[in-house]
Amino acid sequence: MKKTDKTSQTGKQPLALLGGISAETFLAEYWQKKPLLIRGAIPDFAGLLSPDELAGLACEEDAQARLVSQVKGQWRLRQGPFAEEVFAKLPQKNWTLLVQGVNHHLPSAMALLQQFSFIPHARLDDLMVSYAPSGGGVGPHFDSYDVFLLQGQGSRLWRISEQRDLAIVEDAPLRILQRFDTAQEWVLEAGDMLYLPPHLAHWGIAVGDCMTYSIGFRAPSAQELGSEFLAYLQERCALEGMYADPDLSLQAHPAEISVGMLNRVANMLEPLRWQPEDIAHFLGCYLSEPKPHVVFDVPPTMRPATFAKKLQTHALALDLKTQMLFFRDALFINGEKVDMHEPARPLLISLADRRQIEPQEIKDTELLSLLHDWYQAGYVEFV
């Protein structure tokens, strides 16, 4: 593996998070191409929460948590939420607790994700945090998406393989590789980070108690995109008329579907076409749609005038669970499409990019009404 080259910059801004190379260099040379080991990506990184706090989060109803263990050579998987007494009964080693979507619960987790904004928000999935005592891990496996593995407290041994054989163990509750050939391995300490492209076999093993922060990115399959796009079209396409054949002629075979019928139905379905903008609007709604378990907390009712006055002295930020994207003059927030108008467009784009706008007086009544509606729905909140 090639280490980061801090001297290869040609006027591009180096990023400490990427070991001194620029985001442009990372995207061109590493993204979806090859792994990258970054020592001291976030120096003195102590993590965002303790093992006990992670366990407490795993007990919450709206948290996606898993417990992975290996007992007598057999892998076991338990889905959360968990009762507190579950953790008191765990052995001293060879298990892992994983909690997805920590960025939905901790502002510091969302702030960590913002450091990876050189990757479009539309590609970001979530921050998963794992805790494991000595020997813990989820076995040799591969992911279908890109991931940055940032080490929190403790140490973890990472092994990667260049193998093309990705056959998995049958009937296992996890996608464990049948065979793993180690090509390289490193021990990551607090603040070190490893980037892995999709389908690269890897295996992480806790060296003593450790916590790992996994920044994952979405990679939907073509089948999933196709199915969701067709469903999107179905909701928005209304075809008129009914099948009719006043020129029907006698057929030699009554069981045969005639060419005439094919042509008539083809003409009826002719409006089922789409433009690139239709795909963009589908992606905006689909990629910003909250996952099924996500529920927004609705604040107490605030009158529009009170909201406008408070906006003059308080910053307004997206709720941790909110996803906002845009395409040209179309804005997408939590699966909903909104048409942006001038002069609201720059401010809404800034809110989508930075997830926050500073205190200010907004005189655009339409924009004020929109922000107020979002506030009442729990999509945005005052800082």
C-alpha positions as semicolon CSV with decimal commas, in nm:
position;residue;x (nm);y (nm);z (nm)
1;M;0,000;0,000;0,000
2;K;0,120;0,350;-0,079
3;K;0,144;0,584;0,219
4;T;0,028;0,946;0,192
5;D;0,266;1,179;0,007
6;K;0,276;1,519;0,173
7;T;0,503;1,666;-0,095
8;S;0,292;1,579;-0,398
9;Q;0,069;1,885;-0,378
10;T;0,052;2,121;-0,675
11;G;-0,137;2,412;-0,531
12;K;-0,418;2,196;-0,392
13;Q;-0,523;2,238;-0,031
14;P;-0,389;1,951;0,182
15;L;-0,618;1,799;0,443
16;A;-0,483;1,681;0,778
17;L;-0,770;1,430;0,787
18;L;-0,625;1,265;0,476
19;G;-0,268;1,268;0,602
20;G;-0,168;1,580;0,412
21;I;-0,298;1,500;0,064
22;S;-0,576;1,703;-0,094
23;A;-0,933;1,588;-0,138
24;E;-0,878;1,606;-0,515
25;T;-0,581;1,372;-0,492
26;F;-0,771;1,134;-0,266
27;L;-1,066;1,116;-0,506
28;A;-0,844;1,071;-0,809
29;E;-0,603;0,812;-0,667
30;Y;-0,781;0,627;-0,386
31;W;-1,161;0,663;-0,385
32;Q;-1,310;0,328;-0,495
33;K;-0,963;0,224;-0,616
34;K;-0,729;0,128;-0,332
35;P;-0,698;0,150;0,046
36;L;-0,524;0,430;0,231
37;L;-0,369;0,415;0,579
38;I;-0,357;0,752;0,756
39;R;-0,162;0,780;1,078
40;G;-0,283;1,057;1,307
41;A;-0,579;1,155;1,089
42;I;-0,732;1,319;1,398
43;P;-0,449;1,359;1,651
44;D;-0,538;1,284;2,014
45;F;-0,883;1,159;1,911
46;A;-1,040;1,034;2,233
47;G;-1,369;0,929;2,080
48;L;-1,715;1,078;2,117
49;L;-1,864;0,856;2,385
50;S;-1,760;0,594;2,638
51;P;-1,834;0,219;2,616
52;D;-2,102;0,261;2,883
53;E;-2,264;0,544;2,689
54;L;-2,261;0,334;2,373
55;A;-2,425;0,048;2,563
56;G;-2,686;0,292;2,694
57;L;-2,756;0,407;2,338
58;A;-2,797;0,043;2,233
59;C;-3,081;0,017;2,484
60;E;-3,281;0,299;2,321
61;E;-3,584;0,204;2,114
62;D;-3,484;0,415;1,813
63;A;-3,123;0,290;1,799
64;Q;-3,007;0,025;1,554
65;A;-2,781;-0,200;1,760
66;R;-2,628;-0,545;1,714
67;L;-2,427;-0,781;1,930
68;V;-2,189;-1,012;1,746
69;S;-2,010;-1,294;1,926
70;Q;-1,816;-1,606;1,847
71;V;-1,877;-1,909;2,067
72;K;-1,693;-2,234;2,005
73;G;-1,617;-2,129;1,650
74;Q;-1,979;-2,037;1,573
75;W;-2,086;-1,681;1,495
76;R;-2,393;-1,542;1,671
77;L;-2,591;-1,225;1,604
78;R;-2,841;-1,053;1,831
79;Q;-3,045;-0,748;1,730
80;G;-3,120;-0,459;1,968
81;P;-3,253;-0,270;2,144
82;F;-3,108;-0,448;2,445
83;A;-3,195;-0,464;2,813
84;E;-2,920;-0,335;3,042
85;E;-2,870;-0,672;3,207
86;V;-2,761;-0,821;2,873
87;F;-2,424;-0,647;2,899
88;A;-2,361;-0,773;3,253
89;K;-2,378;-1,132;3,125
90;L;-2,132;-1,096;2,837
91;P;-1,798;-1,279;2,849
92;Q;-1,465;-1,100;2,890
93;K;-1,368;-1,131;2,522
94;N;-1,470;-1,226;2,167
95;W;-1,780;-1,010;2,124
96;T;-1,865;-0,676;1,961
97;L;-2,138;-0,419;2,012
98;L;-2,225;-0,212;1,705
99;V;-2,460;0,087;1,697
100;Q;-2,564;0,246;1,366
101;G;-2,670;0,606;1,310
102;V;-2,489;0,754;1,609
103;N;-2,495;1,084;1,418
104;H;-2,871;1,090;1,477
105;H;-2,811;1,108;1,852
106;L;-2,491;1,309;1,911
107;P;-2,415;1,656;1,771
108;S;-2,045;1,572;1,800
109;A;-2,102;1,271;1,573
110;M;-2,265;1,490;1,309
111;A;-1,974;1,733;1,342
112;L;-1,736;1,445;1,278
113;L;-1,924;1,350;0,962
114;Q;-1,904;1,710;0,842
115;Q;-1,526;1,667;0,819
116;F;-1,591;1,425;0,532
117;S;-1,784;1,678;0,323
118;F;-1,538;1,632;0,038
119;I;-1,767;1,336;-0,039
120;P;-2,119;1,451;-0,148
121;H;-2,387;1,437;0,122
122;A;-2,597;1,224;-0,115
123;R;-2,343;0,942;-0,076
124;L;-2,316;0,952;0,302
125;D;-2,492;0,683;0,502
126;D;-2,412;0,718;0,871
127;L;-2,164;0,687;1,155
128;M;-2,146;0,344;1,316
129;V;-1,962;0,304;1,645
130;S;-1,843;-0,031;1,776
131;Y;-1,698;-0,145;2,106
132;A;-1,513;-0,473;2,153
133;P;-1,305;-0,629;2,429
134;S;-0,992;-0,824;2,341
135;G;-1,042;-1,052;2,041
136;G;-1,375;-0,896;1,942
137;G;-1,469;-0,833;1,581
138;V;-1,716;-0,933;1,311
139;G;-1,485;-1,173;1,131
140;P;-1,328;-1,161;0,785
141;H;-1,573;-0,997;0,547
142;F;-1,617;-0,739;0,274
143;D;-1,850;-0,441;0,235
144;S;-2,032;-0,327;-0,076
145;Y;-1,964;0,036;0,007
146;D;-1,675;0,272;0,089
147;V;-1,582;0,313;0,453
148;F;-1,341;0,515;0,667
149;L;-1,241;0,329;0,985
150;L;-1,135;0,580;1,250
151;Q;-0,985;0,438;1,566
152;G;-1,113;0,572;1,896
153;Q;-0,990;0,448;2,231
154;G;-0,767;0,143;2,239
155;S;-0,611;-0,041;1,946
156;R;-0,739;-0,261;1,666
157;L;-0,550;-0,492;1,432
158;W;-0,667;-0,459;1,073
159;R;-0,585;-0,714;0,808
160;I;-0,668;-0,665;0,442
161;S;-0,660;-0,910;0,154
162;E;-0,635;-0,872;-0,221
163;Q;-0,823;-1,198;-0,280
164;R;-1,094;-1,220;-0,541
165;D;-1,260;-1,522;-0,381
166;L;-1,546;-1,364;-0,184
167;A;-1,741;-1,682;-0,111
168;I;-1,913;-1,660;0,227
169;V;-1,990;-1,918;0,494
170;E;-2,332;-2,070;0,433
171;D;-2,603;-2,038;0,699
172;A;-2,393;-1,793;0,906
173;P;-2,583;-1,492;1,050
174;L;-2,310;-1,264;0,910
175;R;-2,139;-1,245;0,574
176;I;-1,823;-1,423;0,690
177;L;-1,568;-1,512;0,423
178;Q;-1,491;-1,881;0,386
179;R;-1,124;-1,803;0,325
180;F;-0,903;-1,506;0,408
181;D;-0,550;-1,450;0,281
182;T;-0,377;-1,164;0,464
183;A;-0,184;-0,934;0,231
184;Q;-0,110;-0,652;0,477
185;E;-0,189;-0,573;0,840
186;W;-0,154;-0,278;1,077
187;V;-0,243;-0,193;1,435
188;L;-0,440;0,132;1,446
189;E;-0,409;0,354;1,754
190;A;-0,639;0,636;1,863
191;G;-0,675;0,890;1,581
192;D;-0,543;0,661;1,306
193;M;-0,775;0,595;1,012
194;L;-0,802;0,340;0,733
195;Y;-0,997;0,398;0,411
196;L;-1,127;0,087;0,234
197;P;-1,292;0,080;-0,111
198;P;-1,588;-0,153;-0,179
199;H;-1,540;-0,531;-0,199
200;L;-1,197;-0,531;-0,037
201;A;-1,175;-0,820;0,208
202;H;-1,077;-0,706;0,558
203;W;-1,074;-0,827;0,917
204;G;-1,058;-0,616;1,231
205;I;-0,962;-0,766;1,568
206;A;-0,965;-0,575;1,897
207;V;-0,632;-0,557;2,076
208;G;-0,761;-0,508;2,428
209;D;-1,071;-0,294;2,478
210;C;-1,127;-0,066;2,179
211;M;-1,380;0,149;1,998
212;T;-1,394;0,210;1,624
213;Y;-1,585;0,480;1,434
214;S;-1,700;0,370;1,088
215;I;-1,800;0,641;0,840
216;G;-1,998;0,452;0,576
217;F;-2,133;0,559;0,237
218;R;-2,444;0,450;0,049
219;A;-2,415;0,227;-0,254
220;P;-2,763;0,112;-0,360
221;S;-2,783;-0,170;-0,611
222;A;-2,912;-0,117;-0,965
223;Q;-3,210;-0,339;-0,879
224;E;-3,297;-0,127;-0,576
225;L;-3,268;0,197;-0,771
226;G;-3,477;0,057;-1,054
227;S;-3,752;-0,068;-0,824
228;E;-3,766;0,257;-0,628
229;F;-3,763;0,470;-0,944
230;L;-4,053;0,275;-1,093
231;A;-4,246;0,318;-0,769
232;Y;-4,166;0,691;-0,781
233;L;-4,301;0,713;-1,137
234;Q;-4,610;0,514;-1,045
235;E;-4,703;0,769;-0,779
236;R;-4,660;1,062;-1,017
237;C;-4,779;0,934;-1,353
238;A;-5,149;0,944;-1,446
239;L;-5,247;0,783;-1,776
240;E;-5,581;0,876;-1,928
241;G;-5,830;0,680;-2,135
242;M;-5,925;0,313;-2,154
243;Y;-5,833;0,037;-2,391
244;A;-6,056;0,038;-2,699
245;D;-6,049;-0,143;-3,034
246;P;-6,338;-0,026;-3,258
247;D;-6,141;-0,155;-3,559
248;L;-6,119;-0,508;-3,415
249;S;-6,101;-0,770;-3,691
250;L;-6,164;-1,144;-3,686
251;Q;-5,864;-1,355;-3,572
252;A;-5,776;-1,702;-3,692
253;H;-5,663;-1,791;-3,336
254;P;-5,871;-1,637;-3,057
255;A;-5,594;-1,719;-2,802
256;E;-5,336;-1,511;-2,988
257;I;-5,234;-1,162;-2,873
258;S;-5,253;-0,965;-3,194
259;V;-5,008;-0,712;-3,331
260;G;-5,293;-0,462;-3,336
261;M;-5,344;-0,502;-2,962
262;L;-4,972;-0,461;-2,899
263;N;-4,967;-0,139;-3,099
264;R;-5,273;0,004;-2,923
265;V;-5,129;-0,068;-2,575
266;A;-4,789;0,068;-2,683
267;N;-4,958;0,395;-2,779
268;M;-5,138;0,408;-2,444
269;L;-4,808;0,363;-2,257
270;E;-4,622;0,616;-2,472
271;P;-4,639;0,887;-2,198
272;L;-4,432;0,663;-1,967
273;R;-4,106;0,838;-2,046
274;W;-3,868;1,033;-1,826
275;Q;-3,606;1,301;-1,853
276;P;-3,279;1,344;-1,658
277;E;-3,456;1,596;-1,435
278;D;-3,709;1,327;-1,335
279;I;-3,421;1,104;-1,226
280;A;-3,265;1,393;-1,032
281;H;-3,591;1,459;-0,849
282;F;-3,628;1,089;-0,773
283;L;-3,276;1,076;-0,632
284;G;-3,338;1,383;-0,419
285;C;-3,649;1,231;-0,262
286;Y;-3,508;0,880;-0,237
287;L;-3,167;0,971;-0,091
288;S;-3,309;1,218;0,161
289;E;-3,588;0,985;0,277
290;P;-3,540;0,894;0,645
291;K;-3,495;0,529;0,729
292;P;-3,810;0,353;0,856
293;H;-3,707;0,365;1,224
294;V;-3,641;0,741;1,225
295;V;-3,894;0,953;1,415
296;F;-3,870;1,332;1,449
297;D;-3,938;1,497;1,784
298;V;-4,204;1,765;1,741
299;P;-4,135;2,080;1,950
300;P;-4,402;2,281;2,133
301;T;-4,605;2,503;1,904
302;M;-4,440;2,838;1,827
303;R;-4,627;3,123;1,662
304;P;-4,482;3,242;1,328
305;A;-4,410;3,591;1,467
306;T;-4,224;3,445;1,766
307;F;-4,030;3,217;1,534
308;A;-3,926;3,508;1,311
309;K;-3,810;3,712;1,611
310;K;-3,608;3,426;1,758
311;L;-3,444;3,367;1,421
312;Q;-3,288;3,714;1,448
313;T;-3,085;3,613;1,755
314;H;-3,044;3,234;1,727
315;A;-2,881;3,015;1,463
316;L;-3,106;2,760;1,296
317;A;-2,971;2,411;1,228
318;L;-3,096;2,095;1,067
319;D;-3,208;1,830;1,312
320;L;-2,950;1,552;1,345
321;K;-3,186;1,315;1,164
322;T;-3,258;1,552;0,875
323;Q;-3,107;1,503;0,530
324;M;-3,121;1,791;0,282
325;L;-3,008;1,784;-0,081
326;F;-3,071;2,000;-0,386
327;F;-3,061;1,993;-0,766
328;R;-3,078;2,324;-0,951
329;D;-3,389;2,499;-0,812
330;A;-3,533;2,189;-0,644
331;L;-3,465;2,125;-0,275
332;F;-3,522;1,791;-0,104
333;I;-3,566;1,751;0,270
334;N;-3,650;1,420;0,434
335;G;-3,806;1,281;0,116
336;E;-4,003;1,595;0,031
337;K;-3,944;1,818;-0,273
338;V;-3,955;2,197;-0,241
339;D;-3,914;2,447;-0,526
340;M;-3,661;2,716;-0,435
341;H;-3,722;3,074;-0,545
342;E;-3,499;3,379;-0,541
343;P;-3,387;3,530;-0,308
344;A;-3,438;3,224;-0,082
345;R;-3,218;2,995;-0,290
346;P;-2,871;3,099;-0,156
347;L;-2,979;3,068;0,206
348;L;-3,142;2,727;0,156
349;I;-2,837;2,596;-0,030
350;S;-2,618;2,719;0,256
351;L;-2,843;2,537;0,505
352;A;-2,815;2,219;0,298
353;D;-2,435;2,243;0,265
354;R;-2,344;2,357;0,616
355;R;-2,651;2,223;0,804
356;Q;-2,684;2,559;0,980
357;I;-2,760;2,925;0,914
358;E;-2,656;3,211;1,137
359;P;-2,901;3,447;1,315
360;Q;-3,056;3,689;1,069
361;E;-3,367;3,881;0,984
362;I;-3,560;3,717;0,703
363;K;-3,817;3,935;0,530
364;D;-3,918;3,683;0,265
365;T;-4,256;3,571;0,401
366;E;-4,262;3,256;0,187
367;L;-3,921;3,147;0,316
368;L;-4,016;3,231;0,675
369;S;-4,330;3,022;0,643
370;L;-4,131;2,730;0,500
371;L;-3,870;2,739;0,780
372;H;-4,146;2,766;1,040
373;D;-4,319;2,461;0,894
374;W;-3,993;2,268;0,910
375;Y;-3,942;2,377;1,269
376;Q;-4,287;2,257;1,368
377;A;-4,222;1,923;1,195
378;G;-3,896;1,879;1,388
379;Y;-3,679;1,904;1,077
380;V;-3,485;2,208;1,203
381;E;-3,407;2,342;1,549
382;F;-3,264;2,651;1,711
383;V;-2,905;2,623;1,830
